[in-house]
Amino acid sequence: MVDGSTSIAPLMEVINVCTVAQLRTSLLLKSLEGRSDLIAKEIHRLAAYDKEKDTQYCETLYRYLTCCRSLKKTCDALFAHRNTVLYRIRRIRDDFNIPLDDPAVHVDLLLGSSLLLFEEKGPDFFVNIKNNREE
């Protein structure tokens, strides 16, 4: 600022660097993009309902399964109240006939909800980057 004009502070851009492990799910889903034949009809119905009613049942199902069906962890991941998550889980199970108590179908449910969320929200939804400055 030699001539009395205002100085331009350098722009600081935050660049996140990911490991292959952090990108594994996104890369896998990218390779399966467009494979709607891998998604169960119940999951398609769930996603259609989400779009029509602006609900979050697919994301709730995904978080519930990735949190090992732990209600507390699911609530924390969704930033939702316990009763809200319980209501959604009950609706997923009862109204959409999705067998949440059958471990044999969990992989199919997780794959289907993941593919739909990848299509809707993109790969960043699946990348878990921890900011070292916050730890």
C-alpha positions as CSV (number, residue, x, y, z in Angstrom):
1,M,0.0,0.0,0.0
2,V,2.6,2.5,-1.2
3,D,0.3,4.9,-3.0
4,G,-2.4,5.2,-0.4
5,S,-4.8,2.8,-2.2
6,T,-6.3,-0.1,-0.3
7,S,-4.3,-3.3,-0.3
8,I,-5.7,-6.5,-1.7
9,A,-5.4,-9.3,0.8
10,P,-4.4,-12.5,-0.7
11,L,-7.3,-14.9,-1.2
12,M,-7.0,-18.0,0.8
13,E,-8.6,-21.0,-0.7
14,V,-9.1,-24.1,1.4
15,I,-8.1,-27.2,-0.6
16,N,-9.0,-30.6,0.8
17,V,-6.8,-33.5,0.0
18,C,-8.4,-36.9,0.2
19,T,-6.9,-40.3,0.6
20,V,-7.9,-43.2,-1.6
21,A,-9.7,-44.7,1.4
22,Q,-11.8,-41.5,1.8
23,L,-12.8,-41.7,-1.9
24,R,-13.3,-45.4,-2.1
25,T,-17.1,-45.3,-1.8
26,S,-17.5,-42.4,-4.2
27,L,-15.2,-44.1,-6.8
28,L,-17.1,-47.4,-6.5
29,L,-20.5,-45.6,-6.9
30,K,-19.2,-43.7,-9.9
31,S,-18.3,-47.0,-11.6
32,L,-21.9,-48.2,-10.9
33,E,-23.6,-44.9,-12.1
34,G,-26.6,-45.5,-14.2
35,R,-27.1,-49.1,-12.9
36,S,-30.7,-48.6,-11.7
37,D,-31.2,-52.4,-12.2
38,L,-29.2,-52.8,-9.0
39,I,-31.7,-50.9,-6.9
40,A,-34.6,-52.7,-5.4
41,K,-38.1,-51.5,-6.4
42,E,-38.8,-50.6,-2.7
43,I,-35.9,-48.2,-2.7
44,H,-37.1,-46.7,-6.0
45,R,-40.5,-46.1,-4.4
46,L,-38.8,-44.6,-1.3
47,A,-36.8,-42.2,-3.6
48,A,-39.8,-41.2,-5.6
49,Y,-41.7,-40.4,-2.4
50,D,-38.7,-38.3,-1.2
51,K,-38.8,-36.3,-4.4
52,E,-42.6,-35.9,-4.4
53,K,-42.9,-35.0,-0.7
54,D,-39.5,-33.5,0.0
55,T,-38.7,-36.0,2.7
56,Q,-35.4,-37.7,3.7
57,Y,-36.2,-41.4,3.9
58,C,-33.4,-42.5,1.5
59,E,-30.8,-40.6,3.5
60,T,-32.3,-41.9,6.8
61,L,-32.1,-45.5,5.5
62,Y,-28.5,-44.9,4.4
63,R,-27.4,-43.4,7.7
64,Y,-29.3,-46.0,9.7
65,L,-27.5,-48.8,7.9
66,T,-24.1,-47.2,7.9
67,C,-24.5,-46.5,11.6
68,C,-25.0,-50.2,12.3
69,R,-28.7,-49.5,13.0
70,S,-27.7,-47.5,16.1
71,L,-30.5,-45.0,16.8
72,K,-28.2,-42.6,18.6
73,K,-25.5,-42.6,15.9
74,T,-28.2,-42.2,13.2
75,C,-29.7,-39.2,15.0
76,D,-26.2,-37.6,15.3
77,A,-25.4,-38.2,11.7
78,L,-28.7,-36.7,10.5
79,F,-28.8,-33.9,13.1
80,A,-32.3,-35.1,13.8
81,H,-34.3,-35.7,17.0
82,R,-34.7,-39.3,18.2
83,N,-38.5,-39.3,17.6
84,T,-38.1,-38.0,14.1
85,V,-35.7,-40.8,13.2
86,L,-37.9,-43.4,14.9
87,Y,-40.8,-42.1,12.9
88,R,-38.9,-42.3,9.7
89,I,-37.6,-45.8,10.4
90,R,-41.1,-47.0,11.2
91,R,-42.4,-45.5,8.0
92,I,-39.6,-47.1,5.9
93,R,-40.3,-50.5,7.4
94,D,-44.1,-50.4,7.5
95,D,-45.2,-48.1,4.6
96,F,-42.5,-49.1,2.1
97,N,-42.2,-52.8,3.2
98,I,-38.4,-52.5,3.6
99,P,-37.2,-55.3,5.9
100,L,-34.8,-53.5,8.3
101,D,-34.7,-56.5,10.6
102,D,-33.3,-58.9,8.0
103,P,-29.5,-58.6,7.9
104,A,-29.5,-60.6,4.6
105,V,-30.9,-57.6,2.7
106,H,-28.9,-54.8,4.4
107,V,-26.2,-54.9,1.6
108,D,-28.8,-54.6,-1.1
109,L,-30.5,-51.8,0.8
110,L,-27.3,-49.9,1.4
111,L,-26.2,-50.3,-2.3
112,G,-29.6,-49.1,-3.6
113,S,-29.8,-46.1,-1.2
114,S,-26.2,-45.2,-1.9
115,L,-26.6,-45.3,-5.7
116,L,-29.7,-43.0,-5.4
117,L,-28.0,-40.6,-3.0
118,F,-24.9,-40.5,-5.3
119,E,-27.1,-39.5,-8.2
120,E,-29.0,-36.9,-6.2
121,K,-26.3,-35.4,-3.9
122,G,-23.1,-36.3,-5.8
123,P,-19.8,-37.8,-4.6
124,D,-19.1,-35.2,-1.9
125,F,-22.0,-36.7,0.1
126,F,-19.8,-39.8,0.7
127,V,-16.5,-38.2,1.4
128,N,-15.6,-37.9,5.0
129,I,-13.0,-35.2,5.4
130,K,-12.0,-34.2,8.9
131,N,-10.6,-30.7,9.2
132,N,-7.3,-31.0,11.2
133,R,-7.7,-27.5,12.5
134,E,-10.9,-28.4,14.3
135,E,-9.4,-31.4,16.1
